[in-house]
Structures are given as structure tokens and as C-alpha cells.
Amino acid sequence: MPNLGGGAKCAACEKTAYHAEEIQCNGRSFHKTCFICMSCRKGLDSTTVAAHESEIYCKSCYGKKYGPKGYGYGQGAGALNSDPPRHVGLQPHNSKPRPASSNSNDSKSSPKFGCSDRCPRCSKAVYAAEKMMSAGKPWHKTCFRCVLCGKGLESTTVTDKDGELYCKVCYAKHFGPKGFGLGNAAMLE
């Protein structure tokens, strides 16, 4: 069927997606109504889409399908378990420690599943799609908050001290100059 209207074909339904109803992702066009997760059918936008080859998913379904797998990871990144695995038959305290082997399963030894970055706030893996950098460390977007008031931060509003994140207001209240006229009343005798 010829494409007479001038729009591109929708990658999902293969009908013409005119410019007013078109969303583009990875060089492919979609109708706004066709821009949905291939697994759960939830509507997507530029902040929630995760593309894999010619397929589009919400970040949760993408993590479940293509995220890390293995012991302690449940059904993938959508069900990560941050609790340390329980070991049966641990060595008694008075026995000599075993020498470390090169194929140890210790979670701190080497990066696993292509992700070596851990969020300092929640200690879970930080992937590129959700990474925010501050204080020389990677943070999840959801963990990128002021430690005191919980306000969400951006690169222009974040201040760090001793590895923790603060909004500019909380930082000024707790670490800024003190005295009369500076937001904190001076103690008068």
C-alpha cells in the first residue's frame, strides 16, 4: 500500500504515523498509542522506555527480561534482592580462613553482570539508564535526594559533603556560617 500521507510507518502496527501523532525511538516511528511495553502493555515515554534491538519495554520489564540473572537476583533486575545470601555450614570462628580463589563468589571481588557501580545510598547496582554522578560516585535517580529533607536533587542543586548529598538549603543551614543575620539567631547573653 503506498504511503501517500507523508508519514513514516509505525514500527508496531505498520500503519502510517503522521507527524502530529508520531514518537521516534532508535530511529523508528511509533503512534503515541502504539508506544507501549511489549510485555506489560503499559504506555511509555522518553523517560520510561528501554529499547532492545527492535523491541521496546518499560524499564521494569526490560530489567526482568535482560537484567542480571542468578542466585539472589530473583527474576532479574525488577526483583533484585539486596540481602546477603544465607550460607549453610559456615566455618567455625576458631578454624583457619580458606584462601581466596580466583573464582570466588564474593560479591565485592569483581564486577558482576557488566555492572560494577553500586549506589552509596541503597548499595544496589546502578545501570547507565538510571545513573546520576555526584561526589565521585554513581547514584540511582531515586536515591539522588538530600539526606536531610529528602528533596529530589539535580546537578545544579546538589551539594556534597563527606560522601553524602544535600540540597543547597540544608547544606547552608547545617554547614554554612552561623550568627546574627545569617539565618540562625545569635545566642545573646
N, C-alpha and C positions, 0 to 999 in steps of 0.2 A: 504494500500500500504506500503510495507516495506521501511524502511529508510536505504538505502544501502550506501549513501554517507558520513555518519558520522556526519552530521549537525543536529541541532535541528529544530523543526517545527516552522515556523513563526506564531506568535500569531494572525496576521492579515489575511494572505491568506492561512495558514496551509500547505504551501509547504516548502520544506527543505531550511533552511537558512544556507548556508555554511559559514565557519569561516571568509572568506575574505569579505563577504557581510553582516555580522551579527552585529546587535546592540542589546545590552541587556538592559532591563529596568524592574525593580521589579522582577527579576528572570525569565523573559520571553524573548524570542528571537524574533527579527524582521529583515526583509530585510531592507537595508537602504532606499529603495524606498517605503516600506510599513510603515515606521516610520513617520506617518503623523497624524495631528489632526483629531479626529473623527468628528468634527463639520465643520471646515472651509477647511480641507484637506491641510493645509499648512505643509511643511516639518519641522520636528523637529530635535533638537539635545539635548545634555545633559543639556544645559543651558535654553532651552525653553520648555522642556517637563514638564507637570504636570499630574501625574497619579492618577486615582480614581478607586479603585478596579481593574477590568480588562480592563479599558478604558484609552486611552491616549489623551491628549488635549494640545493645546498651552496654555500659561498662560492666555491669554485674554479670550478664550472660556471657560476655566476652571473657571475663575472668574465669568463669566456671568452665568454659569450653577450652580456652587456650592458656589459662594461668598455670601456676605450678601445681604439680600433682605429687602425691607420695604421702608417706607417713606424717600425720599431723596437719595435713592440708585439706582434709575432708573432700569436698567435690571441686576443688580448685580455689582460685583467689576469692570467690564470692563467699567461701565458708572457711576462711583461714582460722587456724587455732593457734593462739599465741602462748598457750600453756605448754610448759616443757613436758616432753613425753615421760610417762612413768616407766621406770625400769624395774623389772623383777629380778631379784637375785643380785643386788649390788654388793660390791666387795665390802667386807667389814672395815672399820676405820683403822684397825691395827695391821692390816695387810699392806704390802708394798704396792704402790700405784703401778698400773700397767704402763709400759712405754707407749707413747703416741705412735700410731701408724699413719702412713700416708693416705690411707683410705678411711680415715676416721669419720664417723657420722656426727661429730661435734658441730653444732650449728654456727659456732664462732670461727671455725677453722678456715673455711673458704667460701666464696660466694656460691650460692645455690641457685639453680634455675635461671641464670642470667641476670640476677639482681643482687648486688652487693650492698645497696643502700638501705639503711634502716632508719626509720623516723625516731628522733630522740624522745619524742613525747609518748608514743604508743609502742615503740620497739618493733613495729611490723615493717615488712618490705615496702619500699617506696618505688613505684614504677614511673617511667618517664611522663606518662599522661597526667599524673597527679602530683608531680614533684614541684616544690617551692624551695628555693635555696635561701638560707639566711644563717648567719653565724658560722659559715663554712660547712653547714650540714644540710642534708635533704629533709624536707618535711612534707607530710601529706597536706593537701589544701585544707582538709577538715581539721587538721591539728595546728595549722598556721594561725594561732589565736594568741591573744595576750594571756599570759599565765595568771594575771591577777583578776581582770574583769571579764575575760572570755570573749572579748570583741574580736571579730574576724579581721585579719591584717592583710595588707598588700605591701608590695616592695617599697612604696612611698610612705607607709605609715608604721613600719616595723622598726623597732629599736631592740638591740640585743645586749645582754649583759650576763656574763658568766654562763653562756650557753643556753639561756632562756630568752623567750620573746616577750616583748612588752609593747603596748601601744604608746604613742608619744605622751599622752596624758598621764598614764600610770607611771611611766618612766620618770617624768618630771616630778610627780608627787613623791615618789619614793627615793629617787636618786639625785634630783635637782637641788639647786640652792635652797636653803631654809632661811627664814627670817621674816621680819615685818615687810609687807608689800610684795612678797613673793608667793602668795597663795596660802602660806601657813603663818598663822599669827605667832609673833614672837612672845616668848614667855616673859611677862613683866613681873617684877617683884613688888 
